[in-house]
Amino acid sequence: MGPALCAGFPSPADDFVENALELPRWLVPNPPATFLWRIAGDSMRDAGIFDGDLACVDRTLKPGHGSVVVAAVDGEMSIKRMVVEGHRTRLAFDNADLPVYALEELAEVDVWGVVRFTIRWHISRTRQGR
């Protein structure tokens, strides 16, 4: 990883960076099992995940209480917060303005992966060449 990002005045010594930028080496330890998904909607906004963000999802991580996961619910992919209460596990929205996420008792649920991090653009979409 390169030098820390100075939020004040940069040091002149930081003009020289020895290593090439290799994000996958430390952000994505297992590239074959890691995928990017574009977020649609605002059901996870209280987790800091917003419409248009990219979610980096790792299929090798074991989900647990509090994990943000991508799950297939009756075949439809969705992002939710995993909540473990005793021996019961449920999936939840992370948006206080939405009603409780109602998961049918007979719903087929497969936790597909754990969200490792998200990416949010800080330049306009038109400036990204889209």
GROMACS elastic network, one bead per residue, 0.5 to 0.9 nm:
[ bonds ]
;  ai    aj funct       b0    kb
    1     4     6  0.86045   500
    1    19     6  0.78113   500
    1    21     6  0.77947   500
    1    22     6  0.78755   500
    1    23     6  0.81879   500
    1    26     6  0.77353   500
    2     5     6  0.86782   500
    2    17     6  0.68496   500
    2    18     6  0.79888   500
    2    19     6  0.70535   500
    2    20     6  0.86288   500
    2    21     6  0.78604   500
    3     6     6  0.87743   500
    3    14     6  0.72068   500
    3    17     6  0.77200   500
    5    10     6  0.82280   500
    6     9     6  0.65782   500
    6    10     6  0.57163   500
    6    11     6  0.81559   500
    7    10     6  0.78091   500
   10    13     6  0.84910   500
   10    14     6  0.72260   500
   11    14     6  0.55240   500
   11    15     6  0.78241   500
   12    15     6  0.58100   500
   12    16     6  0.87547   500
   13    16     6  0.67370   500
   14    17     6  0.67864   500
   17    20     6  0.78620   500
   19    22     6  0.81854   500
   22    25     6  0.57638   500
   22    26     6  0.77015   500
   22    27     6  0.89005   500
   23    26     6  0.59564   500
   23    27     6  0.57108   500
   23    28     6  0.74805   500
   24    27     6  0.50688   500
   24    29     6  0.67424   500
   24    30     6  0.85343   500
   24    31     6  0.73543   500
   25    28     6  0.60896   500
   25    29     6  0.60231   500
   25    30     6  0.88073   500
   26    29     6  0.60886   500
   27   116     6  0.85831   500
   27   117     6  0.87680   500
   28    31     6  0.57699   500
   28    34     6  0.70335   500
   28    56     6  0.85217   500
   28    58     6  0.81703   500
   28   116     6  0.85692   500
   29    34     6  0.86089   500
   30    33     6  0.57444   500
   30    34     6  0.63654   500
   30    58     6  0.77495   500
   30    59     6  0.89998   500
   30    60     6  0.78637   500
   31    34     6  0.50291   500
   31    35     6  0.78203   500
   31    58     6  0.84605   500
   32    35     6  0.81419   500
   33    57     6  0.83183   500
   33    58     6  0.59075   500
   33    59     6  0.53802   500
   33    60     6  0.64970   500
   34    56     6  0.67963   500
   34    57     6  0.55104   500
   34    59     6  0.62414   500
   34    60     6  0.81231   500
   34   113     6  0.86225   500
   35    55     6  0.80568   500
   35    56     6  0.57614   500
   35    57     6  0.52339   500
   35    58     6  0.66245   500
   35    59     6  0.82516   500
   36    54     6  0.61221   500
   36    55     6  0.54486   500
   36    57     6  0.61524   500
   36   118     6  0.88763   500
   37    53     6  0.83625   500
   37    54     6  0.55082   500
   37    55     6  0.51425   500
   37    56     6  0.66755   500
   37    57     6  0.74195   500
   38    51     6  0.80549   500
   38    52     6  0.59934   500
   38    53     6  0.58420   500
   38    55     6  0.62772   500
   39    42     6  0.84118   500
   39    49     6  0.78226   500
   39    50     6  0.68125   500
   39    51     6  0.52633   500
   39    52     6  0.52070   500
   39    53     6  0.53381   500
   39    54     6  0.59937   500
   39    55     6  0.68425   500
   39    79     6  0.82062   500
   40    43     6  0.88091   500
   40    50     6  0.77186   500
   40    52     6  0.60453   500
   40    53     6  0.80406   500
   41    44     6  0.80120   500
   41    45     6  0.87064   500
   41    50     6  0.70133   500
   41    52     6  0.80195   500
   42    45     6  0.52961   500
   42    46     6  0.87325   500
   42    49     6  0.75550   500
   42    50     6  0.56737   500
   42    51     6  0.57464   500
   42    94     6  0.87226   500
   42    95     6  0.73641   500
   43    46     6  0.80736   500
   43    49     6  0.84060   500
   43    50     6  0.81760   500
   43    51     6  0.88691   500
   43    79     6  0.83206   500
   43    80     6  0.80460   500
   43    93     6  0.54683   500
   43    94     6  0.58828   500
   43    95     6  0.53271   500
   43    96     6  0.88227   500
   43    97     6  0.87783   500
   43    98     6  0.72511   500
   44    47     6  0.54516   500
   44    48     6  0.68782   500
   44    49     6  0.53736   500
   44    50     6  0.67270   500
   44    51     6  0.88648   500
   44    79     6  0.76492   500
   44    80     6  0.70989   500
   44    81     6  0.81128   500
   44    93     6  0.59333   500
   44    95     6  0.55512   500
   45    50     6  0.53187   500
   45    51     6  0.82574   500
   45    93     6  0.89186   500
   45    94     6  0.63266   500
   45    95     6  0.57095   500
   45    96     6  0.89478   500
   46    49     6  0.72131   500
   46    50     6  0.88356   500
   46    93     6  0.88584   500
   46    94     6  0.52440   500
   46    95     6  0.51502   500
   46    96     6  0.73200   500
   47    50     6  0.85809   500
   47    68     6  0.86058   500
   47    81     6  0.87494   500
   47    94     6  0.59406   500
   47    95     6  0.78278   500
   48    94     6  0.89808   500
   48   118     6  0.87967   500
   49    52     6  0.88500   500
   49    53     6  0.66632   500
   49    54     6  0.87113   500
   49    55     6  0.82940   500
   49   118     6  0.70380   500
   49   119     6  0.87804   500
   49   120     6  0.84997   500
   50    53     6  0.56390   500
   50    54     6  0.88855   500
   50   120     6  0.80645   500
   51    54     6  0.88268   500
   52   120     6  0.74808   500
   52   121     6  0.85378   500
   53   118     6  0.64532   500
   53   119     6  0.55567   500
   53   121     6  0.73404   500
   54   117     6  0.85106   500
   54   118     6  0.53748   500
   54   120     6  0.66587   500
   54   121     6  0.89295   500
   55   115     6  0.62574   500
   55   116     6  0.75911   500
   55   117     6  0.60933   500
   55   119     6  0.64804   500
   56   114     6  0.83458   500
   56   115     6  0.56458   500
   56   116     6  0.55860   500
   56   117     6  0.54375   500
   56   118     6  0.58236   500
   56   119     6  0.78618   500
   57    61     6  0.89704   500
   57    69     6  0.78844   500
   57    70     6  0.74230   500
   57   112     6  0.86897   500
   57   113     6  0.57393   500
   57   114     6  0.53442   500
   57   116     6  0.56717   500
   57   117     6  0.75431   500
   57   118     6  0.87792   500
   58    61     6  0.59518   500
   58   112     6  0.87004   500
   58   113     6  0.53696   500
   58   114     6  0.53551   500
   58   115     6  0.62991   500
   58   116     6  0.62902   500
   59    62     6  0.80784   500
   59   112     6  0.64014   500
   59   114     6  0.63379   500
   59   115     6  0.88174   500
   60   113     6  0.71476   500
   60   114     6  0.80116   500
   61   113     6  0.68972   500
   61   114     6  0.60239   500
   61   115     6  0.88328   500
   61   116     6  0.85433   500
   62   113     6  0.80009   500
   62   114     6  0.72811   500
   63    66     6  0.82929   500
   63    67     6  0.57277   500
   63    68     6  0.79872   500
   63    69     6  0.71878   500
   63    82     6  0.76393   500
   63   111     6  0.81476   500
   63   113     6  0.75665   500
   63   114     6  0.61006   500
   64    67     6  0.55095   500
   64    68     6  0.88802   500
   64    82     6  0.67510   500
   64    83     6  0.77463   500
   64    84     6  0.73116   500
   65    68     6  0.89467   500
   65    81     6  0.82825   500
   65    82     6  0.56074   500
   65    84     6  0.50065   500
   65    85     6  0.82851   500
   65    89     6  0.82408   500
   66    81     6  0.60947   500
   66    82     6  0.53631   500
   66    83     6  0.57638   500
   66    84     6  0.77834   500
   67    80     6  0.84635   500
   67    81     6  0.58152   500
   67    82     6  0.53659   500
   67    83     6  0.78108   500
   67   114     6  0.67339   500
   67   115     6  0.75683   500
   68    79     6  0.69986   500
   68    80     6  0.57115   500
   68    82     6  0.61616   500
   68   113     6  0.88062   500
   68   114     6  0.59915   500
   68   115     6  0.55311   500
   68   116     6  0.83146   500
   69    78     6  0.82146   500
   69    79     6  0.56452   500
   69    80     6  0.55368   500
   69    81     6  0.61474   500
   69    82     6  0.67053   500
   69    91     6  0.86491   500
   69   111     6  0.67539   500
   69   112     6  0.73231   500
   69   113     6  0.57055   500
   69   115     6  0.55423   500
   70    77     6  0.66701   500
   70    78     6  0.55194   500
   70    80     6  0.64712   500
   70    81     6  0.87961   500
   70   110     6  0.87534   500
   70   111     6  0.61357   500
   70   112     6  0.54896   500
   70   113     6  0.53703   500
   70   114     6  0.62588   500
   70   115     6  0.70438   500
   71    75     6  0.88361   500
   71    76     6  0.79554   500
   71    77     6  0.56292   500
   71    78     6  0.54109   500
   71    79     6  0.63062   500
   71    80     6  0.73841   500
   71    91     6  0.88089   500
   71   109     6  0.67130   500
   71   110     6  0.54933   500
   71   113     6  0.70462   500
   71   114     6  0.89086   500
   72    75     6  0.50901   500
   72    76     6  0.50803   500
   72    78     6  0.62572   500
   72    79     6  0.88471   500
   72   108     6  0.78273   500
   72   109     6  0.56471   500
   72   110     6  0.51203   500
   72   111     6  0.63541   500
   72   112     6  0.66025   500
   73    76     6  0.51881   500
   73    77     6  0.63928   500
   73    78     6  0.71263   500
   73   103     6  0.85145   500
   73   107     6  0.67083   500
   73   108     6  0.57776   500
   73   110     6  0.66574   500
   73   111     6  0.85247   500
   74    77     6  0.85047   500
   74   107     6  0.59511   500
   74   109     6  0.62877   500
   74   110     6  0.85031   500
   75   108     6  0.76256   500
   75   109     6  0.79779   500
   75   110     6  0.85309   500
   77   112     6  0.85598   500
   79    91     6  0.89376   500
   79    92     6  0.89967   500
   79    93     6  0.82304   500
   79   115     6  0.86107   500
   80    91     6  0.57037   500
   80    92     6  0.54314   500
   80    93     6  0.55503   500
   80    94     6  0.72004   500
   81    90     6  0.83446   500
   81    91     6  0.55402   500
   81    92     6  0.50232   500
   81    93     6  0.62292   500
   81    94     6  0.65825   500
   82    89     6  0.70064   500
   82    90     6  0.59629   500
   82    92     6  0.64139   500
   83    88     6  0.83662   500
   83    89     6  0.57106   500
   83    90     6  0.52882   500
   83    91     6  0.60437   500
   83    92     6  0.69882   500
   84    87     6  0.71099   500
   84    88     6  0.58506   500
   84    90     6  0.64612   500
   84    91     6  0.87772   500
   85    88     6  0.52797   500
   85    89     6  0.62393   500
   85    90     6  0.81221   500
   86    89     6  0.79408   500
   90   103     6  0.80236   500
   91   101     6  0.72874   500
   91   102     6  0.87994   500
   91   103     6  0.77513   500
   92    95     6  0.89865   500
   92   100     6  0.69628   500
   92   101     6  0.55023   500
   92   102     6  0.84151   500
   93    96     6  0.80371   500
   93    98     6  0.74310   500
   93    99     6  0.83254   500
   93   100     6  0.70031   500
   93   101     6  0.60217   500
   94    98     6  0.83814   500
   95    98     6  0.57131   500
   95    99     6  0.85643   500
   96    99     6  0.76482   500
   96   100     6  0.87631   500
   98   101     6  0.80566   500
   99   102     6  0.83555   500
  103   106     6  0.83929   500
  103   107     6  0.67032   500
  104   107     6  0.51049   500
  104   108     6  0.87707   500
  105   108     6  0.87551   500
  111   114     6  0.81107   500
  115   118     6  0.75028   500
  121   124     6  0.75079   500
  121   125     6  0.80310   500
  122   125     6  0.89479   500
  123   126     6  0.83448   500
  123   127     6  0.65737   500
  123   128     6  0.71408   500
  124   127     6  0.53755   500
  124   128     6  0.67186   500
  125   128     6  0.52032   500
  125   129     6  0.71612   500
  125   130     6  0.60697   500
  126   129     6  0.57209   500
  126   130     6  0.55224   500
  127   130     6  0.73133   500
